[in-house]
Amino acid sequence: MLLWTILKVALRSLLANRMRTFLAMLGIIIGVGAVISMLALGAGAQKAVMDRVTAMGSDLLIVRPGQSSRGGVRSGNVQSLKLEDAEVILNEIDGVLAVAPLAMGRAQVKYFNRNCNTTLTGTSLTYLDIRNFTLERGRAFTSVEEEHSARVAILGANTALDLFGKQDPVDEIVKVQSVAFRVIGVLQAKGDQGWFNPDDIVIVPYTTAMKQLLGQDYLSEIDIKADGEQDLKKIEKETTSLLRKRHRLRANAEDDFSVRNQADILEMVSSVTRTFTILMGGIAGISLLVGGIGIMNIMLVTVTERTREIGVRKAIGARDRDILRQFLLESSVISGLGGVLGIALGFGIAAGITHFTESPTVVETFSVVLALAVSLSIGIFFGYYPAWRASRLNPIEALRYE
């Protein structure tokens, strides 16, 4: 029996019982749709998190003071980082393009009767470039203002909105911890990063922050921008060695600082979101298994109903493999068509998630191909036993079947 003839017979049989065929497809449709939409949700979440992390700077190393311990309990940051540390890192380590010292804290910022509690960041003019900040209006402070501890401030997008609304803040006077500052710039919005909101911030020269606002001679953080062609791990190792030497730490002593590699953070975030995506896809994939069991059930019923037909076909010359192919083709058509409709459903669910919840979704080609391949495999796997059973029927007993 030619393949085209087998296909026509299979399609005619499926169309003769449209409702039953659709119900057999339904499990595959739902399963494929669920797998694609869940993988799209996971991929979208991964992309959003990665974009947020990279928005805070690429080729970045972050040096922070270590934690002090009392009785095994972490009690606070060690005051171990100095301005000289930042200068030495810039001057002595190859591959370092820029360094930004940071003195940070919380501060009350006031403009007439409006005020907000925000993150105070005292830093150098290199900070904006290192952290990929862009000015929406105004300007950055200059090296002269930095050297002379000028009272100038750059506001984050949310801080500017809280204090000024739609009014232009540039050249206005605000009070930071009751000290008057002139606003010289406003940053473009970046979006909340979860652990840190770069839009809820006020940036001033580090000299001003350390001397006039925070009253400290140590740093909260040192940001290092590395040359993209250099090995971040190598620069991280050299930074650690240099700071240990400067802080006169013994060989067996723990570091009184920590160096975080942006690439390691990205890899960690990517690993977590990838695991989350696989978990969601696996849970959704269970419905594909249920759909396969549904196909087997329907095909077994079909074989029973068409026992006499199978006997007639065998009596006029159909071979066992022809019967096997026919029923395998029917189950494959059910699963394949169900997979195609499931892909359309998956795209629709993904678009609906983005539209109604504003959660980003990304439908990847790999997930579509995977879902379709699995659906076809399930049709063949669960359709094989009913097809084999049909092919093994005795033609004489099949013709006598009522």
Buried (B, 14 or more C-beta within 10 A) or exposed (E): BEEEEBBEBBEEBBEEBEEBBBEBBBBBBBBBBBBBBBBBBBBBBBBBBBEBBBBBBBBBBBBBBBBBEEEEEEEEBBBBBBBEBBEBBBEEBEBBBBBBBBBBBEBEBBBEEEBBEBBBBBBBBBBBBBBBBEBBBBEBBBEEBBEEBBBBBBBBBBBBBBBBEEEEBBEBEBBBBEBEBEBBBBBEBBEEBEEEBBBBBBBBBBBBBBBBBBEBEBBBBBBBBBEEEBEBEEBBEBBBEBBBEBBEBEEEEEBBBEBBBBBBBBEEBBEEBEEBBBEBBEEBBEBBBEBBEBBBBBBBBBBEEBBEBBBEBBEEEBEEEBBBBBBBBBBBBBBBBBBBBBBEBBBEBBBEBBEEEEEBBBBBEEBBEBBBEBBBBBBBBBBBBBBBBBBEBEBEEBBEBE
